[in-house]
Amino acid sequence: MLTIDTLPFGSYQTNCYIVREQSCESCVIIDPGYQPETILAHLRKEGLTPEAILLTHGHFDHVGAVRPLAEALGCPVYLCKEDLSLPPVMTDGPLHYTHTYTEGDALALAGLTFRVLQTPGHTPGSVCIVAEDAMFCGDTLFAGSCGRVDFPGSSVADMRRSLARLANLTENYTVYPGHGGPSTLREEQQYNPYLKGLL
């Protein structure tokens, strides 16, 4: 059974996710944007050892705690290489990573398989990460909305294609966005105006 701890941090309330199998002491960290010491304290409290840090995209509010965590934990950091083109104003300096991933990659981590779906638009390298029945969407999809496309590196045309892709998926994933509460893909397909072509 998938266990997901949601830790919202910072003025943007960016969701950091700790993902693991219920009986497993290994885990994966998704989008640690802020407060590395708080994340480390949570890991110690739960007795968890991260096998990797996965990033849905490279904006500063999703990556701010990556370097100190990676240095403290000694774990690899995965990022889609297209986000290496983001200007420093959007990343708060050089992005820290050890590996890149791309469309269709499947990572065996913490007793789970994490699959990568490239969904550019909010950033050139935005991805959704799927594990079992959960989809971690970063800032591609929110409950009732979608990510902004007026930032440097954003693309309206790419976002339209990415949202159309999500609108046509047949699986009913639980959607875990970069900000705000969870939803389901079926609910978003039915009610989210941006999955109906509003953008």
For each residue, the residues with C-beta under 8 A, 3 or more apart:
1: 21 22
2: 19 20 21 22 112 131 132 133 134
3: 19 20 21 22
4: 17 18 19 134 176
5: 17 18 42 46
6: 15 16 17 176
7: 15 16 17 18 38 39 42
8: 13 14 15 16 179
9: 13 14 16 33 34 35 38 65
10: 13 14 33 34 35 61 64
11:
12: 33 61 179
13: 8 9 10 179 180
14: 8 9 10 31 33 34 61 62 178 179
15: 6 7 8 31 176 177 178 179 180
16: 6 7 8 9 29 30 31 32 33 34 39 65
17: 4 5 6 7 29 30 31 136 176
18: 4 5 7 27 28 29 30 39 42 43 46 48 50
19: 2 3 4 27 28 29 30 110 112 131 134 136
20: 2 3 24 25 26 27 28 48 110 111 112
21: 1 2 3 24 110 111 112
22: 1 2 3
23:
24: 20 21 27 110 111
25: 20 47 48 49
26: 20 48 49 50 51 109 110 111
27: 18 19 20 24 43 48 49 50 51 110
28: 18 19 20 50 51 52 53 54 109 110 112 114 131
29: 16 17 18 19 32 39 50 52 53 54 69
30: 16 17 18 19 53 54 55 56 129 136
31: 14 15 16 17 54 55 56 62 63 136 138 178
32: 16 29 36 39 53 62 63 64 65 66 69
33: 9 10 12 14 16 60 61 62 63 64 65
34: 9 10 14 16 61 64 65
35: 9 10 38 39 65
36: 32 39 40 65 68 69 72
37: 40 41
38: 7 9 35 41 42
39: 7 16 18 29 32 35 36 42 43 65 69
40: 36 37 43 44 69 72 73
41: 37 38 44 45
42: 5 7 18 38 39 45 46
43: 18 27 39 40 46 48 49 50
44: 40 41 47
45: 41 42
46: 5 18 42 43
47: 25 44
48: 18 20 25 26 27 43
49: 25 26 27 43 73
50: 18 26 27 28 29 43 53 69 73 75 110
51: 26 27 28 75 109 110
52: 28 29 75 76 77 78 107 109 110
53: 28 29 30 32 50 66 69 70 75 76 77 78
54: 28 29 30 31 78 107 114 129 136
55: 30 31 58 62 63 66 77 78 79 80 83 97
56: 30 31 62 126 127 128 129 136 137 138 139 140 178
57: 62 80 83 122 123 125 126 127 138 139
58: 55 62 63 79 83 84 86 90 91 95 123 125
59: 62 63 86 90 91 122 123 139 151
60: 33 63 64 90 91 92
61: 10 12 14 33 34 64
62: 14 31 32 33 55 56 57 58 59 138 139 178
63: 31 32 33 55 58 59 60 66 91 92 95 96
64: 10 32 33 34 60 61 92
65: 9 16 32 33 34 35 36 39 68 69
66: 32 53 55 63 69 70 77 95 96 97
67: 70 71 96
68: 36 65 71 72
69: 29 32 36 39 40 50 53 65 66 72 73 75
70: 53 66 67 73 74 75 76 77 96 98
71: 67 68 74
72: 36 40 68 69
73: 40 49 50 69 70
74: 70 71
75: 50 51 52 53 69 70
76: 52 53 70 98 99
77: 52 53 55 66 70 96 97 98 99
78: 52 53 54 55 97 98 99 100 101 107
79: 55 58 83 84 95 97 99 100 101 125
80: 55 57 83 100 101 102 116 118 125 126 127
81: 84 100 102 125
82: 85 118 120 123 124 125
83: 55 57 58 79 80 86 91 95 123 124 125 126 153
84: 58 79 81 95 125
85: 82 124 125 153
86: 58 59 83 90 91 95 123 124 125 152 153
87: 90 91 152 153
88: 91 92 93 94
89: 152
90: 58 59 60 86 87 123 151 152 153
91: 58 59 60 63 83 86 87 88 94 95
92: 60 63 64 88
93: 88
94: 88 91
95: 58 63 66 79 83 84 86 91
96: 63 66 67 70 77
97: 55 66 77 78 79 100
98: 70 76 77 78
99: 76 77 78 79
100: 78 79 80 81 97
101: 78 79 80 105 107 116 127
102: 80 81 105 116 118
103: 116 117 118
104: 115 116
105: 101 102 115 116
106: 113 114 115 116
107: 52 54 78 101 113 114 115 116
108: 112 113
109: 26 28 51 52 112 114
110: 19 20 21 24 26 27 28 50 51 52
111: 20 21 24 26
112: 2 19 20 21 28 108 109 131 132
113: 106 107 108 131
114: 28 54 106 107 109 129 130 131
115: 104 105 106 107 129 130 131
116: 80 101 102 103 104 105 106 107 127 128 129 130
117: 103 127 128 129 130 165
118: 80 82 102 103 125 126 127 162
119: 126 127 128 137 140 141 162 165 166
120: 82 123 124 125 126 155 158 159 161 162
121: 126 140 146 147 149 154 155 156 158 159 160 161 162 163
122: 57 59 126 138 139 140 146 147 148 149 151 154 159
123: 57 58 59 82 83 86 90 120 126 139 151 153 154
124: 82 83 85 86 120 153 155 158
125: 57 58 79 80 81 82 83 84 85 86 118 120
126: 56 57 80 83 118 119 120 121 122 123 138 139 140 147 162
127: 56 57 80 101 116 117 118 119 138
128: 56 116 117 119 135 136 137 138 140 141 166
129: 30 54 56 114 115 116 117 135 136
130: 114 115 116 117 134 135 136 173
131: 2 19 28 112 113 114 115 134 136
132: 2 112
133: 2 171 172 173 174
134: 2 4 19 130 131 173 174 176
135: 128 129 130 173 174 175 176 185
136: 17 19 30 31 54 56 128 129 130 131 176
137: 56 119 128 140 141 142 175 176 177 178
138: 31 56 57 62 122 126 127 128 147 177 178
139: 56 57 59 62 122 123 126 142 147 148 177 178 179
140: 56 119 121 122 126 128 137 146 147 159 162 163 166
141: 119 128 137 146 147 163 166 175 177 188 192 194 195
142: 137 139 145 146 147 177 178 179 180
143: 175 177 180 181 182 183 187 188 192
144: 183 188 191 192 193
145: 142 192 194
146: 121 122 140 141 142 159 163 192 194 195 199
147: 121 122 126 138 139 140 141 142 159 178
148: 122 139 151 154
149: 121 122 154 155 156 159 199
150: 154
151: 59 90 122 123 148 154
152: 86 87 89 90
153: 83 85 86 87 90 123 124
154: 121 122 123 148 149 150 151 159
155: 120 121 124 149 158 159
156: 121 149 159 160 199
157: 160 161
158: 120 121 124 155 161 162
159: 120 121 122 140 146 147 149 154 155 156 162 163 199
160: 121 156 157 163 164 197 199
161: 120 121 157 158 164 165
162: 118 119 120 121 126 140 158 159 165 166
163: 121 140 141 146 159 160 166 167 194 195 199
164: 160 161 167 168 197
165: 117 119 161 162 168 169
166: 119 128 140 141 162 163 169 185 188 189 195
167: 163 164 189 195 196
168: 164 165
169: 165 166 173 185 189
170:
171: 133 185
172: 133 184 185 186
173: 130 133 134 135 169 184 185
174: 133 134 135 182 183 184 185
175: 135 137 141 143 182 183 184 185 188
176: 4 6 15 17 134 135 136 137 182
177: 15 137 138 139 141 142 143 180 181 182 183
178: 14 15 31 56 62 137 138 139 142 147
179: 8 12 13 14 15 139 142
180: 13 15 142 143 177
181: 143 177
182: 143 174 175 176 177
183: 143 144 174 175 177 187 188
184: 172 173 174 175 187 188
185: 135 166 169 171 172 173 174 175 188 189
186: 172 189 190
187: 143 183 184 190 191 192
188: 141 143 144 166 175 183 184 185 191 192 195
189: 166 167 169 185 186 192 195
190: 186 187
191: 144 187 188
192: 141 143 144 145 146 187 188 189 195 196
193: 144 196 198
194: 141 145 146 163 198 199
195: 141 146 163 166 167 188 189 192
196: 167 192 193
197: 160 164
198: 193 194
199: 146 149 156 159 160 163 194
